[in-house]
Amino acid sequence: MKKRNAIYWVTMLCIVLLSACQSGAPKEDKSAEQEVTAKPVKVKGEEVTYQTDSTTMNGYIAYDENQEGKRPAILVIHEWWGHNEYVRERADMLAALGYTALAVDMYGDGKQAGHPDDAGKFAGAVFSNMPEATARFEAAITLLKSHASVDGDKIAAIGYCFGGSVALTMANAGADLDAVAAFHSGVGLPVMPGEKLTAKVLVCNGAADPFISAESVTTFKAMMDSANADYQYIAYDSAVHGFTNKGADALGEQFGLPLAYQQAADEQSWDELQKLLKSVF
């Protein structure tokens, strides 16, 4: 009997000691194996060509090639200077945020203006022929939707100066866009807000921009309100035309124009754009 008890207690002691050793042993960390390492952002830019019946356009599409799956896409429309490095830079910035962005060419053949007189002529030619302007815009949308990285049901448009007016005009004309943002943009437009406007709208202008009259802003807001539009109009104190473009000061000095970059307004308006895109996508 005593021998049995001794065997019993020795057995129990071995079990306890074995359990203690197992509990104290380091456990295999499987979480490290299961954790998927996030790939760094790798923006890829591609030259693209697209057409209407009468015009060939040279654009630039940017996206994060390390990002998997389809994503919302943004049209980026240039200033009246034409499709240049600035509009491509903005496309790259949007790609780094996880969107696919197409820097469009509204003038055709990648045409750029070297003087304000030429820029005015190029911009005026676009707005004087709205059927062709619409065709160019729609061709850009079609190209963007066809890209392998793009969710074709999630499209927005942003624009600077002339490009902002284009984006607003197309939205007012009923373009199928989720959101539109315009920066230092005129708001006296070829097509004003009405029942065809369905996009959510952001306008970021300089409060001291001499190219944008107080009367045009009042009229624009009144028509947006009448259309029950979902919009925000922001005027940045002391900011003038071109406040998002770091090259604005040099251009203003070169041509004697009231153009100037303002870092605070640039950064704040970019933050507002990100809020807009997150709200619709």
Residue frames relative to the residue before (quaternion, step in Angstrom):
aa qw qx qy qz dx dy dz
M 1.0000 0.0000 0.0000 0.0000 0.00 0.00 0.00
K 0.6731 0.4812 -0.2978 0.4762 3.53 0.90 -0.97
K 0.6239 0.5476 -0.3405 0.4415 3.56 1.11 -0.77
R 0.6335 0.5324 -0.3231 0.4591 3.57 1.04 -0.83
N 0.6549 0.5130 -0.3138 0.4576 3.56 0.93 -0.93
A 0.6404 0.5256 -0.3315 0.4513 3.55 0.97 -0.81
I 0.6482 0.5115 -0.3133 0.4690 3.59 0.97 -0.89
Y 0.6310 0.5510 -0.3275 0.4371 3.57 0.98 -0.90
W 0.7223 0.4506 -0.2577 0.4569 3.57 0.79 -1.08
V 0.6154 0.5243 -0.3540 0.4702 3.59 1.05 -0.59
T 0.6378 0.5269 -0.3198 0.4619 3.57 1.01 -0.84
M 0.6635 0.5058 -0.3031 0.4606 3.60 0.88 -0.95
L 0.6382 0.5313 -0.3265 0.4514 3.58 1.01 -0.86
C 0.6451 0.5230 -0.3185 0.4571 3.59 0.99 -0.83
I 0.6380 0.5315 -0.3182 0.4574 3.56 1.02 -0.85
V 0.6576 0.5127 -0.3049 0.4601 3.58 0.94 -0.94
L 0.6739 0.4960 -0.2948 0.4615 3.56 0.90 -0.97
L 0.6433 0.5243 -0.3196 0.4573 3.61 0.99 -0.78
S 0.6465 0.5159 -0.3100 0.4688 3.56 1.00 -0.86
A 0.6469 0.5231 -0.3190 0.4540 3.56 0.97 -0.87
C 0.6535 0.5134 -0.3169 0.4570 3.58 0.97 -0.83
Q 0.6648 0.5082 -0.3029 0.4560 3.56 0.99 -0.87
S 0.6767 0.4945 -0.3003 0.4555 3.59 0.93 -0.88
G 0.6972 0.4701 -0.2798 0.4632 3.58 1.09 -0.64
A 0.5551 0.6132 -0.4016 0.3932 3.58 1.20 -0.33
P 0.5268 -0.6337 0.4549 0.3376 3.59 -0.99 0.75
K 0.3646 -0.7376 0.5314 0.2013 3.53 -0.92 0.97
E 0.5487 -0.6095 0.4615 0.3385 3.51 -1.13 0.68
D 0.3002 -0.7687 0.5413 0.1612 3.58 -0.73 1.05
K 0.1311 -0.8242 0.5499 0.0320 3.52 -0.19 1.32
S 0.5171 0.6597 -0.4181 0.3502 3.56 1.23 -0.40
A 0.6194 0.5525 -0.3472 0.4366 3.58 1.07 -0.73
E 0.6546 0.5015 -0.3104 0.4730 3.54 1.08 -0.77
Q 0.6994 0.4857 -0.2654 0.4522 3.55 1.00 -0.87
E 0.6034 0.5794 -0.3599 0.4133 3.55 1.14 -0.61
V 0.2798 -0.7559 0.5723 0.1511 3.56 -0.82 1.04
T 0.3705 -0.7390 0.5209 0.2126 3.55 -0.64 1.10
A 0.3991 -0.7247 0.5104 0.2348 3.57 -0.72 1.08
K 0.3882 -0.7210 0.5261 0.2295 3.55 -0.86 0.96
P 0.5118 -0.6380 0.4659 0.3375 3.60 -1.01 0.66
V 0.5831 -0.5661 0.4427 0.3789 3.55 -1.20 0.51
K 0.0050 0.7862 -0.6167 0.0398 3.55 -0.89 0.97
V 0.1557 -0.8269 0.5370 0.0605 3.56 0.02 1.32
K 0.1104 -0.7797 0.6152 0.0372 3.52 -0.88 1.01
G 0.1392 -0.7944 0.5879 0.0637 3.57 -0.88 0.94
E 0.0839 -0.8119 0.5777 0.0035 3.54 -0.92 0.93
E 0.4052 -0.6638 0.5711 0.2628 3.55 -1.06 0.79
V 0.0165 -0.8006 0.5989 -0.0116 3.58 -0.92 0.89
T 0.1797 -0.7543 0.6219 0.1092 3.54 -1.24 0.55
Y 0.0599 0.7837 -0.6153 0.0611 3.57 -0.97 0.85
Q 0.2659 -0.8140 0.5121 0.0674 3.56 -1.18 0.50
T 0.2214 -0.6469 0.6928 0.2294 3.44 -1.49 0.24
D 0.7334 -0.3894 0.2856 0.4785 3.59 -1.22 -0.18
S 0.8077 0.2891 -0.1218 0.4992 3.57 1.11 -0.70
T 0.7828 0.3112 -0.1363 0.5214 3.60 1.21 -0.34
T 0.2229 -0.7291 0.6302 0.1469 3.55 -1.15 0.76
M 0.1474 -0.8017 0.5772 0.0491 3.58 -0.81 1.03
N 0.2284 -0.7552 0.6020 0.1226 3.54 -1.12 0.79
G 0.0005 0.8330 -0.5506 0.0539 3.57 -0.43 1.22
Y 0.3091 -0.7149 0.5995 0.1842 3.51 -1.39 -0.16
I 0.0904 -0.8053 0.5856 0.0202 3.57 -0.69 1.09
A 0.0914 -0.8076 0.5826 -0.0044 3.57 -0.91 1.00
Y 0.1241 0.7760 -0.6086 0.1098 3.56 -1.05 0.82
D 0.4993 -0.6186 0.5124 0.3247 3.53 -1.31 0.37
E 0.2683 -0.8087 0.5009 0.1522 3.58 -0.31 1.22
N 0.6203 0.5236 -0.3532 0.4651 3.62 1.24 -0.14
Q 0.5879 0.5715 -0.3646 0.4414 3.59 1.27 -0.19
E 0.2965 -0.7735 0.5382 0.1553 3.55 -0.84 0.99
G 0.7765 0.3707 -0.2642 0.4356 3.53 -1.22 0.51
K 0.5914 -0.5747 0.4392 0.3566 3.51 -1.33 0.24
R 0.1220 -0.8077 0.5768 0.0088 3.57 -1.12 0.70
P 0.6332 -0.5041 0.4034 0.4269 3.60 -1.25 0.27
A 0.2159 -0.7885 0.5678 0.0967 3.55 -1.18 0.57
I 0.2133 -0.7907 0.5700 0.0656 3.54 -1.14 0.78
L 0.2896 -0.6902 0.6346 0.1923 3.54 -1.06 0.86
V 0.1134 -0.7785 0.6151 0.0528 3.59 -0.95 0.89
I 0.1246 -0.8359 0.5343 0.0179 3.57 -0.47 1.23
H 0.4993 -0.7324 0.4097 0.2157 3.51 -0.79 1.17
E 0.5966 -0.5199 0.4764 0.3831 3.51 -1.40 0.22
W 0.6967 -0.4766 0.3116 0.4363 3.59 -1.24 0.10
W 0.5178 0.6302 -0.4185 0.3996 3.61 1.25 -0.08
G 0.5568 -0.6116 0.3872 0.4074 3.58 1.21 -0.40
H 0.6988 -0.4486 0.3513 0.4324 3.53 -1.38 0.00
N 0.1456 0.8076 -0.5469 0.1658 3.57 -0.31 1.29
E 0.7636 -0.3745 0.2579 0.4585 3.57 -1.28 -0.17
Y 0.5937 0.5835 -0.3786 0.4046 3.59 1.06 -0.63
V 0.6932 0.4625 -0.2936 0.4683 3.60 0.82 -0.93
R 0.6200 0.5271 -0.3411 0.4705 3.58 1.14 -0.57
E 0.6079 0.5527 -0.3453 0.4536 3.56 1.07 -0.72
R 0.6555 0.4995 -0.3098 0.4741 3.58 0.98 -0.82
A 0.6183 0.5323 -0.3434 0.4652 3.58 1.05 -0.70
D 0.6438 0.5154 -0.3144 0.4702 3.58 0.99 -0.82
M 0.6423 0.5291 -0.3212 0.4519 3.58 0.99 -0.82
L 0.6578 0.4898 -0.3061 0.4834 3.58 1.01 -0.77
A 0.6200 0.5366 -0.3417 0.4593 3.59 1.04 -0.73
A 0.6443 0.5239 -0.3157 0.4590 3.57 1.04 -0.79
L 0.6602 0.4921 -0.2990 0.4822 3.59 1.21 -0.46
G 0.6453 -0.5562 0.3135 0.4195 3.59 1.27 -0.04
Y 0.5857 0.5450 -0.3816 0.4630 3.58 1.25 0.26
T 0.3522 -0.6415 0.6048 0.3141 3.51 -1.35 0.11
A 0.0882 -0.8314 0.5487 -0.0048 3.58 -0.72 1.04
L 0.1596 -0.7722 0.6101 0.0772 3.53 -1.03 0.88
A 0.2327 -0.7334 0.6255 0.1289 3.54 -0.70 1.14
V 0.2364 -0.8326 0.4903 0.1024 3.56 -0.28 1.29
D 0.3042 -0.7052 0.6087 0.1995 3.51 -1.38 0.18
M 0.1323 -0.8297 0.5399 0.0509 3.58 -0.19 1.26
Y 0.6568 0.5176 -0.3189 0.4461 3.62 1.18 -0.33
G 0.4405 -0.6884 0.4617 0.3450 3.58 1.11 -0.62
D 0.8462 0.1379 -0.1425 0.4945 3.54 -1.16 0.81
G 0.5642 -0.6245 0.3801 0.3837 3.59 1.19 0.47
K 0.2579 0.8217 -0.4762 0.1777 3.56 1.24 0.44
Q 0.0825 -0.7870 0.6111 0.0172 3.55 -1.00 0.94
A 0.3814 -0.7135 0.5455 0.2188 3.54 -1.19 0.66
G 0.2584 -0.7751 0.5585 0.1435 3.55 -0.94 0.89
H 0.7618 0.2240 -0.1265 0.5946 3.56 1.31 -0.14
P 0.6066 -0.5815 0.3919 0.3746 3.63 -1.04 0.66
D 0.6039 0.5572 -0.3714 0.4323 3.61 1.04 -0.62
D 0.6635 0.4820 -0.2952 0.4902 3.58 1.00 -0.84
A 0.6304 0.5407 -0.3322 0.4470 3.57 0.99 -0.85
G 0.6530 0.5167 -0.3087 0.4596 3.57 0.97 -0.86
K 0.6541 0.5092 -0.3098 0.4657 3.56 1.02 -0.81
F 0.6613 0.5101 -0.3103 0.4540 3.57 0.92 -0.90
A 0.6779 0.4844 -0.2904 0.4706 3.57 0.90 -0.96
G 0.6519 0.5247 -0.3113 0.4504 3.57 0.98 -0.86
A 0.6317 0.5397 -0.3321 0.4466 3.57 1.04 -0.77
V 0.6289 0.5314 -0.3343 0.4587 3.59 1.05 -0.73
F 0.7486 0.4157 -0.2328 0.4611 3.56 0.75 -1.04
S 0.6255 0.5300 -0.3556 0.4487 3.62 1.18 -0.28
N 0.7401 0.2812 -0.1870 0.5815 3.58 1.28 -0.16
M 0.1253 -0.8581 0.4947 0.0572 3.55 0.43 1.24
P 0.6073 0.5394 -0.3903 0.4334 3.67 0.94 -0.58
E 0.6793 0.4638 -0.2949 0.4862 3.61 0.95 -0.83
A 0.6204 0.5378 -0.3456 0.4544 3.59 1.00 -0.77
T 0.6572 0.5058 -0.3002 0.4714 3.55 0.98 -0.89
A 0.6416 0.5264 -0.3221 0.4555 3.57 0.98 -0.82
R 0.6493 0.5080 -0.3187 0.4678 3.59 0.99 -0.81
F 0.6532 0.5125 -0.3069 0.4652 3.56 0.97 -0.87
E 0.6875 0.4803 -0.2847 0.4644 3.58 0.89 -0.92
A 0.6048 0.5418 -0.3562 0.4623 3.59 1.11 -0.61
A 0.6319 0.5224 -0.3251 0.4713 3.57 1.07 -0.73
I 0.6401 0.5167 -0.3249 0.4667 3.59 0.97 -0.82
T 0.6478 0.5271 -0.3149 0.4509 3.57 0.94 -0.92
L 0.6487 0.5084 -0.3095 0.4742 3.57 0.96 -0.86
L 0.6689 0.5123 -0.3025 0.4456 3.57 0.87 -0.95
K 0.6737 0.5032 -0.2961 0.4530 3.58 0.91 -0.89
S 0.6606 0.5306 -0.3054 0.4346 3.58 1.13 -0.62
H 0.5263 0.6434 -0.4172 0.3674 3.59 1.23 -0.27
A 0.5811 -0.6451 0.3820 0.3165 3.55 -0.95 0.94
S 0.6942 0.4943 -0.2804 0.4417 3.60 1.09 -0.60
V 0.6578 0.5903 -0.2765 0.3773 3.58 1.25 -0.38
D 0.3109 -0.6742 0.6417 0.1924 3.50 -1.19 0.81
G 0.3343 -0.8120 0.4497 0.1634 3.57 -0.20 1.29
D 0.6316 0.5261 -0.3373 0.4589 3.58 1.24 -0.18
K 0.7204 0.3814 -0.2233 0.5345 3.58 1.30 -0.06
I 0.2244 0.7884 -0.5257 0.2274 3.57 0.11 1.34
A 0.0161 -0.7727 0.6346 -0.0020 3.56 -1.02 0.86
A 0.2050 -0.7613 0.5976 0.1457 3.56 -1.31 0.18
I 0.0377 -0.7714 0.6343 0.0339 3.54 -1.07 0.77
G 0.0033 -0.8200 0.5724 -0.0053 3.56 -1.15 0.49
Y 0.3126 -0.7419 0.5754 0.1441 3.50 -1.27 0.58
C 0.8295 0.0348 -0.0529 0.5549 3.57 -0.91 0.99
F 0.8199 0.0772 0.0094 0.5672 3.61 -0.59 -1.14
G 0.6684 0.5248 -0.3014 0.4325 3.58 0.92 -0.90
G 0.6168 0.5314 -0.3445 0.4674 3.57 1.10 -0.63
S 0.6408 0.5172 -0.3148 0.4720 3.56 1.04 -0.80
V 0.6224 0.5292 -0.3361 0.4687 3.57 1.07 -0.74
A 0.6700 0.5058 -0.3075 0.4480 3.58 0.82 -0.98
L 0.6709 0.4916 -0.2965 0.4693 3.59 0.90 -0.90
T 0.6510 0.5293 -0.3117 0.4460 3.56 0.94 -0.90
M 0.6825 0.4851 -0.2937 0.4612 3.57 0.88 -0.91
A 0.6261 0.5170 -0.3373 0.4763 3.57 1.05 -0.71
N 0.6589 0.5096 -0.3068 0.4605 3.58 0.97 -0.85
A 0.6736 0.4932 -0.2842 0.4714 3.57 1.15 -0.67
G 0.6336 -0.5887 0.3081 0.3963 3.57 1.29 0.03
A 0.2947 0.7559 -0.5305 0.2456 3.59 1.18 0.40
D 0.4676 -0.6940 0.4817 0.2603 3.55 -1.02 0.88
L 0.2518 0.7627 -0.5385 0.2547 3.55 0.20 1.36
D 0.4331 -0.6911 0.5122 0.2691 3.57 -1.04 0.72
A 0.8054 -0.0233 0.0609 0.5891 3.57 1.04 -0.76
V 0.1103 -0.7615 0.6360 0.0589 3.52 -1.30 0.55
A 0.0253 -0.7793 0.6260 0.0173 3.56 -1.04 0.81
A 0.0916 -0.7946 0.6001 0.0146 3.55 -0.96 0.95
F 0.1352 -0.7965 0.5883 0.0334 3.55 -0.94 0.97
H 0.8259 -0.1036 -0.0385 0.5529 3.55 -0.88 1.11
S 0.3298 0.7643 -0.4559 0.3150 3.49 0.82 1.20
G 0.4870 -0.6235 0.5237 0.3158 3.52 -1.12 0.67
V 0.2180 -0.7907 0.5604 0.1155 3.57 -1.10 0.66
G 0.5116 0.5359 -0.4571 0.4920 3.56 1.26 0.42
L 0.0110 -0.8908 0.4467 -0.0829 3.53 0.22 1.36
P 0.6240 -0.5417 0.4043 0.3920 3.59 -1.20 0.44
V 0.7509 0.1242 -0.0893 0.6425 3.57 1.17 -0.64
M 0.2278 -0.8038 0.5388 0.1079 3.55 -0.53 1.18
P 0.6849 -0.5029 0.3215 0.4180 3.63 -1.20 0.40
G 0.1465 0.7727 -0.6051 0.1235 3.52 -1.10 0.82
E 0.8131 -0.3083 0.1967 0.4528 3.53 -1.26 -0.38
K 0.6221 0.5590 -0.3488 0.4229 3.62 1.17 -0.38
L 0.5692 0.6092 -0.3793 0.4013 3.58 1.23 -0.33
T 0.0032 0.8111 -0.5835 0.0390 3.57 -0.70 1.11
A 0.5742 0.6138 -0.3748 0.3912 3.60 1.19 -0.38
K 0.4522 -0.6158 0.5622 0.3164 3.53 -1.28 0.44
V 0.1862 -0.8424 0.5048 0.0277 3.57 -0.73 1.09
L 0.0557 -0.7526 0.6557 0.0253 3.52 -1.16 0.83
V 0.0325 -0.7716 0.6352 0.0092 3.57 -0.91 0.97
C 0.0499 -0.7896 0.6115 -0.0122 3.56 -0.77 1.10
N 0.0765 0.8167 -0.5603 0.1149 3.55 -0.36 1.27
G 0.5145 -0.6152 0.4931 0.3373 3.52 -1.30 0.27
A 0.4709 -0.6869 0.4754 0.2835 3.57 -0.87 0.92
A 0.7371 0.3757 -0.2128 0.5198 3.58 1.21 -0.50
D 0.3656 0.7406 -0.4835 0.2899 3.59 1.20 0.46
P 0.3010 -0.7925 0.4988 0.1804 3.64 -0.42 1.14
F 0.6067 0.5681 -0.3560 0.4271 3.59 1.24 -0.28
I 0.7149 0.3807 -0.2322 0.5386 3.60 1.25 -0.28
S 0.2582 -0.8082 0.5132 0.1296 3.56 -0.31 1.25
A 0.5960 -0.5686 0.4358 0.3627 3.54 -1.20 0.60
E 0.6281 0.5500 -0.3360 0.4361 3.58 1.05 -0.78
S 0.6640 0.4999 -0.3191 0.4553 3.60 0.95 -0.84
V 0.6329 0.5234 -0.3298 0.4656 3.58 1.06 -0.70
T 0.6400 0.5249 -0.3198 0.4610 3.58 0.97 -0.87
T 0.6680 0.4983 -0.2961 0.4667 3.57 0.93 -0.92
F 0.6458 0.5306 -0.3156 0.4492 3.56 0.95 -0.92
K 0.6810 0.4865 -0.2964 0.4602 3.57 0.82 -0.94
A 0.6379 0.5335 -0.3267 0.4492 3.57 0.98 -0.82
M 0.6877 0.4682 -0.2845 0.4763 3.57 0.95 -0.84
M 0.6140 0.5263 -0.3484 0.4739 3.59 1.08 -0.63
D 0.6489 0.5070 -0.3086 0.4760 3.57 0.98 -0.82
S 0.6519 0.5223 -0.3104 0.4537 3.57 0.98 -0.86
A 0.6992 0.4479 -0.2571 0.4943 3.56 1.12 -0.70
N 0.3807 -0.7360 0.4642 0.3128 3.58 1.35 -0.01
A 0.2232 0.8103 -0.5073 0.1904 3.54 1.06 0.81
D 0.3834 -0.6670 0.5892 0.2468 3.52 -1.25 0.60
Y 0.2842 0.7865 -0.4917 0.2426 3.58 -0.09 1.24
Q 0.1605 -0.7371 0.6456 0.1192 3.49 -1.42 0.28
Y 0.0955 -0.7722 0.6268 0.0418 3.57 -0.90 0.97
I 0.0453 -0.8067 0.5887 -0.0267 3.55 -0.66 1.18
A 0.0996 -0.7718 0.6265 0.0435 3.57 -0.92 0.96
Y 0.2482 -0.7980 0.5371 0.1144 3.58 -0.58 1.16
D 0.5214 -0.6735 0.4393 0.2857 3.53 -0.78 1.13
S 0.8718 0.0973 -0.1250 0.4635 3.53 -1.07 0.98
A 0.5201 0.6313 -0.4290 0.3833 3.61 1.22 -0.04
V 0.1922 -0.7719 0.5970 0.1041 3.55 -1.05 0.84
H 0.7685 -0.3622 0.2476 0.4656 3.55 -1.29 -0.16
G 0.8117 0.2684 -0.2141 0.4724 3.55 -1.10 0.81
F 0.3038 0.8195 -0.4605 0.1554 3.60 1.23 0.25
T 0.6594 0.5059 -0.3271 0.4497 3.64 1.17 -0.29
N 0.6795 0.5125 -0.2649 0.4533 3.57 1.25 -0.44
K 0.3828 -0.7553 0.4869 0.2141 3.58 -0.56 1.15
G 0.6566 0.4965 -0.3142 0.4729 3.57 1.24 -0.27
A 0.4191 0.7480 -0.4429 0.2623 3.58 1.29 -0.04
D 0.6283 0.5549 -0.3476 0.4201 3.61 0.95 -0.80
A 0.6748 0.4932 -0.2937 0.4637 3.56 0.91 -0.93
L 0.6565 0.5021 -0.3102 0.4697 3.57 0.99 -0.81
G 0.6350 0.5337 -0.3224 0.4561 3.56 1.03 -0.80
E 0.6718 0.4889 -0.2888 0.4756 3.54 0.97 -0.89
Q 0.6572 0.5376 -0.3106 0.4273 3.57 0.94 -0.87
F 0.8202 0.2539 -0.1036 0.5021 3.57 0.90 -0.94
G 0.4772 -0.6944 0.4268 0.3287 3.57 1.27 0.14
L 0.4513 0.6796 -0.4455 0.3688 3.57 1.03 0.85
P 0.4968 -0.6593 0.4719 0.3096 3.62 -1.12 0.61
L 0.2885 0.7382 -0.5399 0.2834 3.55 0.43 1.30
A 0.1754 0.7860 -0.5799 0.1227 3.59 -0.97 0.79
Y 0.4137 -0.6789 0.5530 0.2494 3.52 -1.10 0.79
Q 0.0210 -0.7712 0.6355 0.0313 3.57 -1.11 0.72
Q 0.4140 -0.7623 0.4432 0.2261 3.55 -0.35 1.26
A 0.6640 0.5167 -0.3248 0.4320 3.60 0.83 -0.93
A 0.6886 0.4702 -0.2845 0.4731 3.58 0.86 -0.94
D 0.6099 0.5511 -0.3419 0.4554 3.57 1.06 -0.75
E 0.7189 0.4503 -0.2596 0.4615 3.57 0.73 -1.04
Q 0.6569 0.5079 -0.3162 0.4589 3.59 0.95 -0.82
S 0.6738 0.4882 -0.3061 0.4626 3.59 0.93 -0.84
W 0.6199 0.5248 -0.3426 0.4722 3.59 1.10 -0.64
D 0.6178 0.5249 -0.3343 0.4806 3.59 1.06 -0.69
E 0.6472 0.5156 -0.3154 0.4646 3.58 0.99 -0.83
L 0.6171 0.5388 -0.3420 0.4604 3.57 1.04 -0.74
Q 0.6639 0.5045 -0.3150 0.4533 3.58 0.88 -0.89
K 0.6219 0.5299 -0.3348 0.4695 3.57 1.04 -0.72
L 0.6375 0.5307 -0.3199 0.4578 3.57 0.98 -0.88
L 0.6955 0.4800 -0.2873 0.4509 3.58 0.77 -1.01
K 0.6488 0.5065 -0.3215 0.4680 3.59 0.99 -0.77
S 0.6518 0.5358 -0.3198 0.4311 3.59 1.05 -0.71
V 0.7489 0.3765 -0.2201 0.4989 3.60 1.08 -0.58
F 0.7397 0.3489 -0.2128 0.5346 3.59 1.18 -0.45
